[in-house]
Amino acid sequence: MQGLMQDAPLTLSSLLDHAARFHGDREIVSKSAEATLRTNYRDVNGRARQLAGALRRLEVKTGDCVASLAMNTSRHIELYYGVTGAGAVLNTVNPKLFPEQIKFIVSHAENTYVFFDPAFGPLLEALALELTGVRGYVCLADAAGTPAFNLPNLTNYEDLIGSEDVASPWTEVAESAGAILCYTSGTTGDPKGVLYSHRSLVLHAFTVLSADGMALSTRDGVLLVTPLFHVNAWGIPFAAAMCGARLILPGAALDGESIFNLMRAERCTFSLGVPTVWLGFLDFIAAHRERLDLSGLALERVLVGGSAAPRSLIERFDYMLGVYVIHAWGMTETSPLATIGTPLPEHAQLDAQSRYDIQMLQGRAIYGVDLRIVDGEGTVLAHDGIAAGDLQVRGPWVVQRYFKAPAPACDADGWFPTGDVAKIHPNGYLQLTDRSKDIIKSGGEWISSVDLENAAIAHPDVREAAVIGVPHPKWQERPILLVVAAPAATPQRDDILAFLAARVARWQVPDDVIVVPALPHTATGKLLKSALRETYRDHLSKDDGES
Amino acid sequence: MQGLMQDAPLTLSSLLDHAARFHGDREIVSKSAEATLRTNYRDVNGRARQLAGALRRLEVKTGDCVASLAMNTSRHIELYYGVTGAGAVLNTVNPKLFPEQIKFIVSHAENTYVFFDPAFGPLLEALALELTGVRGYVCLADAAGTPAFNLPNLTNYEDLIGSEDVASPWTEVAESAGAILCYTSGTTGDPKGVLYSHRSLVLHAFTVLSADGMALSTRDGVLLVTPLFHVNAWGIPFAAAMCGARLILPGAALDGESIFNLMRAERCTFSLGVPTVWLGFLDFIAAHRERLDLSGLALERVLVGGSAAPRSLIERFDYMLGVYVIHAWGMTETSPLATIGTPLPEHAQLDAQSRYDIQMLQGRAIYGVDLRIVDGEGTVLAHDGIAAGDLQVRGPWVVQRYFKAPAPACDADGWFPTGDVAKIHPNGYLQLTDRSKDIIKSGGEWISSVDLENAAIAHPDVREAAVIGVPHPKWQERPILLVVAAPAATPQRDDILAFLAARVARWQVPDDVIVVPALPHTATGKLLKSALRETYRDHLSKDDGES
């Protein structure tokens, strides 16, 4: 027997329509080097509808892909809604990828048009000859702001949409239709596409709004540092419209001073970004504490994801600013929110250090993403905080199949192997111990590179740390530690080894410490360990001593 | 092009499974006159699975209806999940309805089994002969707690489920399947059934969790005063499982002292109920303030819905306890949450009186329930806070068609006429001005009975007020006011009329004031104005003076 409630589809356009109808004046602020652009949900709705009309005029059909290469601006938000509101799929391409990867993605998705920030014109000029499927290029600017790039069918965004009606209808789509296509920037192999549906994105947005999620509300001003091309920027473009939150887009200036000033000027209450940005932010405040008026800061909480938050970050946000760091974990394949570190009731009475211990974990299970860990034979392991196994997830915003892939990405019950090794605590908290491929296998024992990195980062002379396993003639693999020095510090090999020896089992202590000026990262800020393993492959084959 | 995320259905069983897996120890506390029963989500999950197995054993099929006549207990929560987890529909029947209405509902829904609290055995004995479709009765008790009622195929709940496996599987259902069937207790005509789907209830639960909704979280202890048979008790049984909130069920003792003691003993942070309960609660605290330890009260917020919250209630909760009253509005046809009075950012700076003004409104639009007002010709009116019109709503948890009804309840665009007259403010706040049928039409002008009642209730001698329109020889209809005296007060007709004359337009002042010992209410606590109109039909035909 069917229920008798309304069959109203969960589409992205319904989110923006709600925002325009009931939070029409709520601002979306785009900061750039030149100016601060202020618009609001009503106007963004009108312009997204104009864009939908323009795309239909260009004969972009339901299900066609349209690419964006763009930073965080209100025009990019308009693409999120205008492209999907025309029934098409927005392929958010990370402009920081290698050109070969961008070429692969734009071609693989069969993008019909490419919308791009003027800054990425030269990049596209170098690729355009090979992007034979692309019918035209749209520069995200007005005529005056669009240089004469050597790109076929080049137009500018304002001219493209200007002639359309702000009341152009949305193209009707089923909630199961594809909406956003995002490619994983893995460290090996070709990028793989994850095709989010309208439904999966709306359900994910509900979770962003939930009190145990990010508790996003209309009372928030959200400083969105996380790029819009990075897994829907944690779903904020959708969740903010769903609740009518103010959106503040910081442009390219992500140094500590710029972030601080923007945050204060716009009374931001919540922000999202990777640890690197927050280290700069806190360092700036620490260095200029005496002249800064911290009372003007409305910041309440910060979400850190994309890579693990160092403990010092959690601690400094707390004691310097009284700001709560919400540690979250997710992947391109999980939309991305999978676990989130909002407190349980029993945490209310904890002292600060014990609370930081909890905040260091990757967050806890929330409705919509089921978690389990399995051993090498697929046997399900206990959630006891002791057993570590391959982490699997499933749920309505977890990938079923990669774009154009012949086979599902998950098993018949929906379990998707994340490639991470984790423990699950009895209270649902997730503790990542490693990427499967980053586990160091030393003489039959597993050594967690993450544990060692966390131990090393606690040393005052160390700003950043990477541990890799390299081939060893006796132990198959042994860990070595690469460190970047803290400001004005000169890390000493033996000092750091002694420091670690006091903190980890003896057989886990790395065989060597190498001080490097910088560590390589992927375009999304993750440590590029494959490159390190390549560079240091022979580091321990030179000697054959005991470790 | 279809999205490629997992096709995981939004079913009620997925909520309870999440709670059992990740919040298994979180308590569900049932208070009764005899005892306090403590269970938790893990055990409720096991018992609901046992019930699902037992229902399949009884050959209850997917889509069959099963009735409950029960108060708020953990067994009733088990019915919510066990019946729907067997693929059947739970028909929550209000045991306070007139027996004729109960007979109508149980028959109309074609209930196969009736689960009932022992207290309602005699009621069912009187009806059973006519309930020919019912195959059996299950008393919500163990063998010792089940009297030998004269009911066919009587068994007790514990024996029924005891032999089943706590790991019995859920019956697989589509998310569009019917789950809960609730009848409106209208003041005229036969009750009408609203059949919620798994999907509509899960989406509604997401909204209960949202920061702009009830912000329900795992850190809450929820005192659920609202009956489980009253429109899913605002969706709390589902939302609490979704986030792992503690649930406290108060049993039959709803007097101020019992509520206060339970709230303090169980450290409740959030509660939901009708104004009557809260008046008793606040009166108790006011009368015993000196001996009560208010510091032990963890209460943060109270949701008032079902009937309008008097301003004094909002004020007293604030200044006596620092508790925020969230005023919400909804109907059986809206699951029920339709609008909710969480603050907008611009309200942060308001003084208390201005904030109370906002809190007096019925709340504001939230994503999922779209609102509009139309005039008598169906023309859409502005959201300007001035125009009043017939309120219409639509969305994924709004009724499409009543159970077994031949025609839809909404128009082709999904707009459902609520029967209320309302204004919508530019910021999305809803202000109900009247039920369509309670509007008083006096000489071509409309008079709001709600406005008059709110004005009258502000008089210190008045505890409760009802305004009805009665036939008038000259003006077609004129308002009369019925009041119940405040404790130890003796309301005077002329004094109250003078009080009103200072607050409303002269032509709106009622023609008479009648002090009555009590006002009639429906089983769900709403004023039964149809009965009042009947009683006082000739009250003004006796005189023919000017008003």
Interface residues (C-beta under 8 A of the other chain):
Chain A: M1 Q2 G3 L4 M5 Q6 D7 A8 L10 S14 L15 H18 R21 F22 H23 T62 G63 V89 S176 A177 G178 A179 V194 L195 Y196 S197 H198 R199 S200 L203 F206 T207 L209 S210 A211 D212 G213 A215 L216 S217 T218 R219 G221 M242 C243 R246 S335 T342 P343 L344 P345 A348 R364 A365 Y367 D370 R394 G395 P396 W397 V398 V399 Q400 R401 Y402 F403 C410 G414 N427 G428
Chain B: M1 Q2 G3 L4 M5 Q6 D7 A8 L10 S14 L15 H18 R21 F22 H23 T62 G63 V89 S176 A177 G178 A179 V194 L195 Y196 S197 H198 R199 S200 L203 F206 T207 L209 S210 A211 D212 A215 L216 S217 T218 R219 G221 M242 C243 R246 S335 T342 P343 L344 P345 A348 R364 A365 Y367 D370 R394 G395 P396 W397 V398 V399 Q400 R401 Y402 F403 C410 G414 N427 G428
